[in-house]
Amino acid sequence: MTERQVLTLKAPRKRLSPAVSAAVEDIGAEREARGNQPRDAEILRRAAVWLRGEYPVLFAEPKPLAIGVGRELARLRPEGVSHTGIRRALRAWTRRTGYLRALAADGSRRIGLDGADAGPVSDGDRQHAREALAERAAVDMRDVGGHPK
């Protein structure tokens, strides 16, 4: 088995764009108004807002992400966006049906943070996505009494 190459970006943490910064600040203001610590949903939302705002190529439509992209995003994250939030946002994104379909497609290729090709999806990853989709389809059929939706 060949070892996967991990791409590394040699960039300092980026500052938030004005629009993304305003959205993250609004989330922080809501928390301050409540006078308590961030809730799980808030942690996830901050990360999701940042990811969609800073990496629209990756998060506009489902595409298989490069292996190790989570580590790179954690390294590049701005203040106000937690590592936990990034992990949760990526977990939610990669478990979406659309993402699994993109991963399961024949000939699918992974994409890096810069939007460049990061290599093919492995046969094992493709098979895992197909199994997850089949399992979801079976659950959907059971939920509607054996008839497809």
N, C-alpha and C positions, 0 to 999 in steps of 0.2 A: 504494500500500500504506500502510495506517495504521500509525503508530508505536505499539508496545505501551507501556502505562503500567507503570512499575515502582513497586510499593508499597514504602514504607519505614516501618519501625517505629521510632519515636523512643524507644527504651527502653534503659536501661543493661544491661550484662551481668547476667544473672540468676544468683543463687546456685542451686546444685543442691538439689533436694528431698532430704530425708534418705535415702529409699530409693535414689534414683539416685546420691547421693553415696557411699553405702556400696558400691554395685556398682562404681563407678569406683575407689574406694579399694582394693577387693579386687583389681581388675585391677592396680593399681599395686603392691600388696604382692607379687603373684605375680612381677612384673618385678624388684622389689628382691631377692626371694629368689633369683632366677636371677643377680642381680648384673650385669645388662647393659642395653643400650638396648631400648626397646620394639620388638617385632617388628611387621611389617606387619599381621598378623592382630590383634594387640593394639590397634594404632592404630584399625583398623576397628571392633573390638568396643567400644572405649570410646565412639566416636562413635555407634554403633548403640544402645548402652544409653542414652546421653543423649537421643538423638532419640526413642526409644520412650517413655522416661520423661517427658520434658518436653513432647512433642507427640503424645500418643496419638491425637488426632483425625486427624492426618495419616498416622500410621504403623500404625494398627490394621488397617485394610484398605486395599487399593490405591485411591487416588483421584488424578487428575491434579493435580500440584503447580503452584502459581503460578510463572510465569516469574520468575527472580531469587531464588527462595527460598533457594538455596544461598548467595548473597551475604549475605542477611539472617541465616541461621543461623551463618555464619562470624563475623559481627559480634557475635552474641549468645552465642557459645559460651563456656562457663566455662573456667577454668584446668583443665588435665588432658585437654582434648579439643582435638585439633589440627584446623587447617583441612584438612589432607590427609585426616585421618580422616573429616571431614564429607563432603568430595568423594567419597571412596571409598564411604562408606555410601550417599550419594544415587545414585551410579552403580549400585551393586548393587541398590538399591530400584527405580530407574526402568528397569532392564533385566529385571525379573521379568515373567513371563508375565501374571500378574494385573494388574500395573500397565499393561502394554501393552494388555490387553483393556479396562481402564477408559479409557485414552486413545483407543482406537479406536472406542469406542461412539458411536453417533449421539447428538448433543445433549449430549455430555459437557462438563462445566464444570470449570475449575481451582479449587483451594482454596488460600487463603493461610494463613500461620502462625497466624492467629487463628481459623481455621475458616470464615472468610467467603468468599463467592463471589468469585473473582478473574477471572471472565470465561470465555468459551467457549474450547475447544480449537480451534486453527486447523485449517483443512482440510489444510494441509501436514503438521502434526504428526499429525493423525488418520491420514492416508494413510501416513506413515512407520511408524506403529505397526502398521497393517494389513499392510504389506509385511514388517515384522519377524516378525509372527505367522505369515504365510504361509510365510516362509522356515523358521521353526522347525518348522512342520507338515511341510514337505517333508523336512527333515532327519530328523524323527522317523519318517516313513514309510520312508526309506532304511534307517534303523537297524534296522527290524523286517522287512526284506525286502519292502517295498512294501505292507505291510498296516498300516492305522492301528492305533494302540495301543488 
